Every structure is written in C-alpha cells, then in structure tokens.
Amino acid sequence: RLDTRTDVFALGVVLYELLTGHSPFASSNIEETLDKVINCDPIAPSKRNYKLTPQMDAVILKALEKEKELRYQTAREFADGLDGVYGSMGL
C-alpha cells in the first residue's frame, strides 16, 4: 500500500543520486532494478562519495529502508534527520 513513506523512499533515492551520481539500485533493466529495490541494500553513499559522513549515510539509508515501519514516517522526520546532519557539520 502506498502512503507518505513511499514518498520518503522516493526522495531518498533522489538524494542518494544527487550526492553520489549513482542510482542506489542501478541495473541494466527494469526487472533487475525492481529485484534490487525489493531484495538488496544499497551501497553506503559515503563509499561512492568520500565527502559524505557516516551520519549522512544513516539518514539516507533510513529513508531507503525496505520495511516502512523502520523508514522515516514523514517528510518532516526526514528533513529533521538532514537538519541534524547539517547542524553537526556546522552548516
């Protein structure tokens, strides 16, 4: 069932791509992509962009959590997570 947590997941995908230049579930066709979305965890963003911190990894990977109950429940929670990372970086 789709709900706001689905939007959080989609936003997590976009943020991952913006910060790393890679899709978190890249593959050569739609079937493989869907399989990866369902069954595979993405590579930590900091492994693709060394400037990212483990804290940023945690925020992005929580947005990409497969189980909706473990994902950010709202966009506001996701934004608060990002705020915390930026705040700890002094930005």
N, C-alpha and C positions, 0 to 999 in steps of 0.2 A: 504494500500500500504506500502510495506517495504522500508525503507531507513535508513540512518545512525542513525536516532533517535531510530530505533528498536534495533540497536546495543548498544546504550546508555542504553536503558531499560534492555537489557540482562546483560550488565556489572553491572548495578545497582543491579540486582538480585544476581549476583555472589558476589559482595562486601557485600551486606546485609548478605548473608550466611557465608562468611568468618568472618565477625565481630560479628555475633550473634550465629552462629552454628545452625540457623534455616532458613528454606525457608520462604520468605515473603508471599507465597501463598500456604502453605502446606495443603494437604488434602489426603484422602485415595485413590482417583482415579483420572484419567486424566480429566474426566468431571467436577468434583468438582474443580479441580485445575484451569481449564480454566474459570469456572464461577467466581472464586475468582479473577483471573487476570483481568477479564472484569468488575466485579461489586464491589469488596471490596478493601478497602485501607489496606495496611499492617500496622501492629503494629509498632510504632516508634522503631527503632533499640535500642535506649537507654533504652527502657523498657525490653529488652532482655539481654542487656549488659550495666550495670550501669556505666562502664568506658567511654562510649560514651557521647559526648556532644550534646546539642540541635543543635549546628551548624552542627555537623556531620549528625544528623537526617535530617536537612533541605537539605543538599547536596544529601544524599541517596534518600530521598523521592522525590526530584525533578527529579532525574534520573528515578524513578519509576512512575512518573506522567502518568496518563492514557491518557490525551489529549497531543498529540505530540507537539502541539504549546506551551504548558507550560513546557515541558521537556527541558533539555539541548539540544541544536540544533546540537552540535558536540561533539565529544570525547574531543576536546581541551577545550571546555567550561566546561565539566565535570571535567577534570583534573585541570583546573584553580580553580574550586569550592573546590576541595580537597586540592589544594595548600593553598588556603585561610584558610581552617580549620587547616591544619598542621602548617601554619605560625602563626596563633593566639595561638597555643599551644606551640610555641617555638621550634618546631621540624624542 
